[in-house]
Amino acid sequence: MIRRAALLLAALWTAPAAGAVDCSDVAYEGNRYSICEVDAAQEQLRLFLKDGEGQVYGHFSTLEEALAKDGKTLAFATNAGMYHTDRSPVGLYVDENGEEMRLVTNAGPGNFGLLPNGVLCIRGSRADVFETLAFEKAAPGCTYATQSGPMLVIDGDLHPRFLPDSDSYYIRNGVGTSADGTRAVFAISRNAVTFHQFGSLFRDYLKLPNALYFDGNISRLHAPQLGRSDAGFMMGPVAAVVEDAGPSE
């Protein structure tokens, strides 16, 4: 009995630590998605846009190279908010370099202005998606924040403009958060989907009360667990999970 207990204790002691992020490919309602789930209470979830010299990272590879100099690596990354042609954020953006752009509360053209839109706020040991006006009222004091739109799910309801019979199909990506702020789930479709289908993924499959759309056909994912790191033209804001790099061999 003592020997069995000792073996069990040894097995628990030597078990590998859980990864910083859990990514998987799933199918739901006839569509395919890649999903990366983050424990915001435990992991280093951050936003990135520019380096210390004010240069836009733009690519996952560029960000990886910069992090490697500090002994860090990317466990996951995705584009995280709409941007202008110069890669500057369309709406609120805050990171370690300060506030790059203010909160935008008025309606406007394109998906960003399809109100209600929202904000991903990362602070302390939690991450939350807020509807923009609720964010303005709460003033939560985010360490990192990115505004995008439209909201996909608002307090358990789909965006009121989403139509079940829509014929607008695109690759789409976004993020949803749990009520306690510990669970942040990032998703990107692997085939073209409607807003209604994408919002339903967060509400009905992932069971998240609030979710925010990031972007459409430009959407990209870096997920080593899935053997995927999308390349292409330069991006604006990037959400990423950062972890300490292992010892070099």
C-alpha positions as CSV (number, residue, x, y, z in Angstrom):
1,M,0.0,0.0,0.0
2,I,2.8,2.4,0.9
3,R,4.7,1.6,-2.3
4,R,1.5,2.2,-4.4
5,A,1.0,5.5,-2.7
6,A,4.6,6.5,-3.3
7,L,4.3,5.6,-7.0
8,L,1.1,7.6,-7.3
9,L,2.8,10.6,-5.7
10,A,5.8,10.3,-8.0
11,A,3.5,10.2,-11.0
12,L,1.7,13.3,-9.9
13,W,5.0,15.1,-9.2
14,T,6.4,14.3,-12.6
15,A,3.3,15.0,-14.6
16,P,3.9,17.8,-17.2
17,A,2.3,21.2,-16.5
18,A,-0.8,22.1,-18.4
19,G,-0.2,24.2,-21.5
20,A,-0.7,28.0,-21.4
21,V,-3.6,27.6,-23.9
22,D,-5.8,24.8,-25.2
23,C,-6.4,24.8,-28.9
24,S,-8.6,22.4,-30.9
25,D,-10.5,22.0,-34.1
26,V,-14.2,21.5,-33.7
27,A,-17.3,21.1,-35.9
28,Y,-20.6,22.7,-34.9
29,E,-23.9,22.9,-36.9
30,G,-22.2,21.9,-40.1
31,N,-19.3,24.4,-39.8
32,R,-15.7,24.0,-38.8
33,Y,-13.8,26.2,-36.3
34,S,-10.4,26.4,-34.6
35,I,-10.9,27.3,-30.9
36,C,-8.2,28.4,-28.4
37,E,-9.3,28.6,-24.8
38,V,-7.3,30.6,-22.2
39,D,-7.5,30.6,-18.4
40,A,-7.2,34.4,-17.9
41,A,-6.6,33.9,-14.2
42,Q,-3.5,31.9,-14.8
43,E,-1.9,32.8,-18.1
44,Q,-0.2,35.8,-19.7
45,L,-2.8,37.1,-22.0
46,R,-1.7,40.3,-23.7
47,L,-2.3,42.7,-26.6
48,F,0.5,43.8,-29.0
49,L,0.6,46.5,-31.7
50,K,4.0,48.3,-31.7
51,D,7.5,47.6,-30.4
52,G,9.5,49.9,-28.2
53,E,10.6,52.0,-31.2
54,G,7.0,52.5,-32.4
55,Q,7.2,50.0,-35.2
56,V,4.1,47.9,-35.8
57,Y,4.8,44.2,-35.3
58,G,2.4,43.3,-38.1
59,H,3.3,39.6,-38.3
60,F,3.3,36.7,-35.8
61,S,6.9,35.9,-36.8
62,T,8.0,39.5,-36.0
63,L,6.4,39.3,-32.6
64,E,7.9,35.9,-31.9
65,E,11.4,37.3,-32.7
66,A,10.9,40.2,-30.3
67,L,9.6,38.0,-27.5
68,A,12.5,35.5,-28.0
69,K,14.9,38.3,-27.0
70,D,13.2,38.4,-23.6
71,G,13.1,34.6,-23.2
72,K,9.4,34.4,-24.1
73,T,7.5,32.6,-26.7
74,L,4.0,32.7,-28.3
75,A,1.6,29.9,-27.2
76,F,-1.2,31.4,-29.3
77,A,-2.0,34.6,-31.2
78,T,-4.7,36.1,-33.4
79,N,-5.7,39.4,-34.9
80,A,-7.6,41.4,-32.3
81,G,-9.5,44.4,-33.6
82,M,-10.1,46.4,-36.7
83,Y,-7.5,48.9,-38.0
84,H,-6.9,51.5,-40.7
85,T,-4.6,51.1,-43.6
86,D,-1.6,52.3,-41.5
87,R,-2.5,49.6,-39.0
88,S,-3.7,52.1,-36.4
89,P,-6.7,50.9,-34.4
90,V,-10.2,52.0,-35.4
91,G,-11.4,52.1,-31.8
92,L,-10.0,52.0,-28.3
93,Y,-6.7,50.4,-27.9
94,V,-4.5,50.1,-24.8
95,D,-1.4,48.1,-24.1
96,E,1.9,48.4,-22.2
97,N,2.8,51.5,-24.3
98,G,-0.4,53.3,-23.2
99,E,-3.6,54.4,-25.0
100,E,-3.1,54.3,-28.8
101,M,-6.7,55.3,-29.6
102,R,-9.7,56.5,-27.6
103,L,-13.1,54.8,-27.1
104,V,-15.5,55.4,-30.0
105,T,-19.2,55.3,-29.0
106,N,-21.0,56.6,-32.1
107,A,-22.3,54.5,-35.0
108,G,-20.4,54.4,-38.2
109,P,-19.8,52.5,-41.5
110,G,-18.8,48.9,-41.7
111,N,-19.0,46.2,-39.1
112,F,-17.2,48.2,-36.4
113,G,-20.1,50.7,-36.5
114,L,-22.8,48.1,-36.4
115,L,-23.9,48.9,-32.9
116,P,-23.7,47.6,-30.3
117,N,-20.0,47.0,-30.6
118,G,-17.7,46.2,-27.7
119,V,-14.4,46.0,-25.9
120,L,-12.1,43.2,-24.8
121,C,-10.6,44.3,-21.5
122,I,-7.8,42.4,-19.8
123,R,-6.9,43.4,-16.2
124,G,-5.4,41.6,-13.3
125,S,-6.4,37.9,-13.4
126,R,-9.4,38.3,-15.7
127,A,-10.6,39.1,-19.2
128,D,-14.0,40.5,-20.1
129,V,-16.0,41.5,-23.2
130,F,-18.1,44.6,-22.5
131,E,-20.6,46.3,-24.7
132,T,-19.1,49.7,-25.5
133,L,-21.6,51.9,-23.5
134,A,-21.5,49.5,-20.6
135,F,-17.7,49.7,-20.7
136,E,-17.8,53.5,-20.8
137,K,-20.1,53.5,-17.7
138,A,-18.1,50.9,-15.8
139,A,-14.6,52.4,-16.6
140,P,-12.9,49.1,-15.5
141,G,-9.3,50.3,-15.8
142,C,-7.9,47.8,-18.3
143,T,-4.2,46.9,-18.6
144,Y,-5.0,45.9,-22.2
145,A,-8.1,46.8,-24.2
146,T,-9.2,46.6,-27.8
147,Q,-12.5,47.8,-29.3
148,S,-14.1,46.1,-32.2
149,G,-17.5,45.3,-33.6
150,P,-20.1,44.2,-33.7
151,M,-20.8,42.4,-30.5
152,L,-21.7,38.8,-31.2
153,V,-23.4,37.9,-27.9
154,I,-24.7,40.5,-25.4
155,D,-25.7,39.2,-22.0
156,G,-26.7,35.9,-23.5
157,D,-28.5,37.3,-26.6
158,L,-27.3,37.4,-30.2
159,H,-26.8,40.8,-31.7
160,P,-30.3,42.0,-32.8
161,R,-29.2,42.6,-36.4
162,F,-28.1,39.0,-37.0
163,L,-30.4,37.1,-39.4
164,P,-30.7,33.3,-39.5
165,D,-31.1,33.4,-43.3
166,S,-28.3,35.9,-44.0
167,D,-26.3,35.2,-47.2
168,S,-23.2,37.1,-46.0
169,Y,-20.6,34.4,-45.6
170,Y,-17.0,35.1,-44.6
171,I,-14.1,33.6,-42.6
172,R,-14.6,35.3,-39.2
173,N,-12.8,35.5,-35.8
174,G,-13.7,36.7,-32.4
175,V,-13.5,36.2,-28.6
176,G,-16.0,35.4,-25.8
177,T,-15.6,35.5,-22.1
178,S,-17.2,33.9,-19.1
179,A,-19.1,35.8,-16.4
180,D,-16.4,35.4,-13.9
181,G,-13.7,36.6,-16.3
182,T,-11.5,33.6,-16.0
183,R,-12.4,31.9,-19.3
184,A,-11.5,33.7,-22.6
185,V,-12.2,31.7,-25.8
186,F,-10.9,32.8,-29.1
187,A,-12.4,31.3,-32.3
188,I,-11.8,31.5,-36.0
189,S,-14.0,29.8,-38.6
190,R,-12.3,27.3,-41.0
191,N,-15.0,27.9,-43.6
192,A,-17.1,30.9,-44.4
193,V,-20.0,31.5,-41.9
194,T,-22.6,34.1,-41.3
195,F,-22.7,36.4,-38.2
196,H,-25.7,34.4,-36.9
197,Q,-23.8,31.2,-37.2
198,F,-20.7,32.6,-35.6
199,G,-22.5,34.2,-32.7
200,S,-24.4,31.0,-32.1
201,L,-21.1,29.2,-31.7
202,F,-20.2,31.4,-28.7
203,R,-23.7,31.4,-27.2
204,D,-24.9,27.9,-27.7
205,Y,-21.7,25.8,-28.1
206,L,-19.2,27.6,-26.0
207,K,-21.9,28.8,-23.5
208,L,-20.4,32.3,-23.1
209,P,-22.6,35.3,-22.2
210,N,-20.6,37.9,-24.1
211,A,-18.6,37.7,-27.3
212,L,-17.0,40.2,-29.7
213,Y,-16.3,40.0,-33.4
214,F,-12.7,40.9,-34.4
215,D,-12.7,40.7,-38.2
216,G,-13.5,38.8,-41.4
217,N,-11.4,37.5,-44.3
218,I,-8.2,39.0,-43.0
219,S,-8.4,36.9,-39.8
220,R,-5.4,34.8,-38.9
221,L,-4.3,32.4,-36.2
222,H,-1.1,31.3,-34.6
223,A,-1.7,28.0,-32.8
224,P,1.4,25.7,-32.5
225,Q,-0.8,23.0,-31.0
226,L,-2.7,22.8,-34.3
227,G,0.5,23.1,-36.4
228,R,-0.8,26.5,-37.7
229,S,0.8,29.9,-38.0
230,D,-1.0,32.0,-40.7
231,A,1.2,34.4,-42.7
232,G,0.2,37.2,-45.0
233,F,-0.1,41.0,-45.1
234,M,0.6,43.1,-42.0
235,M,-2.0,43.1,-39.1
236,G,-2.9,45.7,-36.6
237,P,-3.6,44.7,-32.9
238,V,-2.8,41.2,-31.9
239,A,-4.0,39.2,-28.9
240,A,-1.6,36.6,-27.6
241,V,-0.7,34.2,-24.8
242,V,2.9,34.6,-23.9
243,E,4.9,32.0,-21.9
244,D,8.4,31.5,-20.8
245,A,10.6,29.8,-23.4
246,G,12.0,26.5,-22.3
247,P,15.8,26.0,-21.9
248,S,17.7,25.8,-25.2
249,E,19.1,22.4,-26.1
